[in-house]
Amino acid sequence: MKEIFRHDTPVNYEVVTRKVKEMGLASVGKASIREIKRLVDNIERETGDRFVRMEMGIPGMAPSEIGTNAEIEALRKGVAAIYPDIDGTPELKNEISKFVKNFLDIEVKPEACIPTVGSMQGSFAAFLTLSRMSPERDTTLFIDPGFPVHKQQHRVLGQKFESFDVYDYRGDKLRDKLESYFSKGNIHSVLYSNPNNPSWICFTDEELKTIGELANKYNVVICEDLAYFGMDFRKDYSRPGVPPYQPTVAKYTNNYILFISSSKVFSYAGQRIGMMVISNDLFGRKVEGLRKYYNVDIFGRAMIFGTVYALSSGTAHSAQYALAAMLKAANDGSFNFIDEVKIYGEKAHAMKKMFTDNGFHIVYDTDVDKPIADGFYFTIAYPGYSGEQLIEELIYYGISAISLAITGSEHLEGLRACVSLVHPDQFPALEARLKKFHEHNS
Ligand SMILES: Cc1ncc(COP(=O)(O)O)c(C=O)c1O
């Protein structure tokens, strides 16, 4: 920052500099999400200034009472004392099966619908099981940018992964790019999130079809992370059993596992419950390689009685009642869960304009030929700054975000901004701070 502006930053220059030093970070721009959170907590505490906090993807609203009431009632009835079935209560499994029929228009039998301890456990269990199917197929392919924790899961499991940034491979270009990986024969599965964390790109049906067709051709399992289920607000995916449906690769292949988190769309992050939905075909598939690690060679049984059993022996009993009640209400049309979270899109719309009015641009800005949707996240950059420098600088302006560098993006100039914790009453402050930043840099 230029010397002359040091007395003119919205947050006290001296305090920020000191707090950065105290944290002992090699670079603020390379800090993890949790480190940035801690740094901003420390600065807020000392200065009393409220930051525009865009670093963490925490749901910003109250959970539905349909869920909490069902959970409280279940606890009162004593479910806390009873081990739940490893693969979930029959009521929940039925509701998940109905939910995917109603909102994705796919048929999956309840047996293959499994609650997990958050979607994170679902992906962990999946990577663990998928990597044991065949010794030649020992690598996951990530379509990036992506959620850094999935790669962390690979590191702690000691598993291999490859990745590419999809920015330059949208639309027609996706096929050749995927084929260049699949044809090597080492890929067991592919993971991407849709809508995407961090960029909020949403694959088109054409792109999902390409992914599905190649999954069939090369026998690769597609792990589709629907953590932001239905939250592409350009279309109304909220009506059960009525098109349009949330787009999914499951329309184009039987080689899939879906992860549906309840954290964001049901604002139920604290109870750590998600859904793993395995295609009927994959669930019942005989896979010889599994014998080495499990008592069985049927994929679904190995997943449940091998992997999930070993990890946590199922999912908290009371949370299953909560999720079953919310899904039931969504399935019968009495609970419009997507309406509840539309506010994220409205906030993104307003905030993106403040950034672009002040010299920033949106990094991932289109879905092939359409402007990107407004949702939970968006990506920003400012001319002349790397993402690392930009984060460090914005901290002095009371704005926090994370660098795209930790997401596998090749756009190292970019930051991810999350709208969830920003309250509309902070919009004037955000606007004023961005104006000042732009002035200082013009
Ligand atoms: C893309 C993606 N996948 C998975 C998760 C984790 O979901 P859960 O809270 O259900 O474990 C998140 C949470 O931020 C996410 O953004």
The ligand as an SDF file (V2000), in Angstrom:
LIG
                    3D

 16 16  0  0  0  0  0  0  0  0999 V2000
  -18.7260  -28.0860   -2.4600 C   0  0  0  0  0  0  0  0  0  0  0  0
  -18.9430  -28.5170   -1.0670 C   0  0  0  0  0  0  0  0  0  0  0  0
  -19.0100  -29.8180   -0.7810 N   0  0  0  0  0  0  0  0  0  0  0  0
  -19.2030  -30.2550    0.4690 C   0  0  0  0  0  0  0  0  0  0  0  0
  -19.3460  -29.3680    1.5090 C   0  0  0  0  0  0  0  0  0  0  0  0
  -19.5360  -29.9000    2.8900 C   0  0  0  0  0  0  0  0  0  0  0  0
  -20.8410  -30.2150    3.1550 O   0  0  0  0  0  0  0  0  0  0  0  0
  -21.2850  -30.7950    4.5670 P   0  0  0  0  0  0  0  0  0  0  0  0
  -21.4390  -29.6490    5.4990 O   0  0  0  0  0  0  0  0  0  0  0  0
  -22.5910  -31.4860    4.2640 O   0  0  0  0  0  0  0  0  0  0  0  0
  -20.2560  -31.7740    5.0220 O   0  0  0  0  0  0  0  0  0  0  0  0
  -19.2820  -28.0080    1.2710 C   0  0  0  0  0  0  0  0  0  0  0  0
  -19.3850  -27.0530    2.3780 C   0  0  0  0  0  0  0  0  0  0  0  0
  -19.0340  -25.9030    2.2950 O   0  0  0  0  0  0  0  0  0  0  0  0
  -19.0740  -27.5640   -0.0470 C   0  0  0  0  0  0  0  0  0  0  0  0
  -18.9820  -26.2740   -0.3520 O   0  0  0  0  0  0  0  0  0  0  0  0
  1  2  1  0
  2  3  1  0
  2 15  2  0
  3  4  2  0
  4  5  1  0
  5  6  1  0
  5 12  2  0
  6  7  1  0
  7  8  1  0
  8  9  2  0
  8 10  1  0
  8 11  1  0
 12 13  1  0
 12 15  1  0
 13 14  2  0
 15 16  1  0
M  END
$$$$
